Amino acid sequence: MGNQGKAHTDSELWLRVLEGDGSAFASLFVLHRDRVFGHSLRLVRTPHEAEDVTAMVFLEAWRCRSKVRLVNDSLIGWLLVTTTNVARNRIRSTFRYEQLIRKLPQPEMAPDHGDYVADAVDQDRRSQLLHRAYRSLGRKDQEIIALCVLEEMSTADVSQLLNIPPGTVKSRLSRAKHKLSQLLNPQAGLLPATPLTSEEGTP
């Protein structure tokens, strides 16, 4: 029994995935879906959107399985980087769709239920501010905060995952923390009044 858990490391499961083992992939999904969903929820506005992003991330992992990079025997870093990219692409698509809807004739004013859903998810005002600030960061800043701060990955592991020098990881992290701190200060006037659009937050 004691060795059974060790037989199911990410790297060993992934070797089976590369051979087309769907059950091994399902095991990895169960292991990491909650963390991927949690990161998705920091990037999009509703749990429903976060569920869609999570599904798309694991679909991408299966589709591109020969190109996936594990770092320190873990898949989570690659999954979180992919989550950031998938979420931002979804935001851009949603923004374009909303722009199209606004151009259509409106018979009457209707309330924006999306804002009510977001408020229900984040009832605490501080939590709402944090989510908005995080979504306002550029992709690279979101990436480095998620990996180094939220997932507590080491500088060496992040350096290997992103294929950048350790010094660059540290400088990006310092810059991202400073920017997030500014955005969390209401007096700074830096936080956008609306959620991230397709043009905001571009690194």
Disulfide bonds with the S-S distance in Angstrom:
none
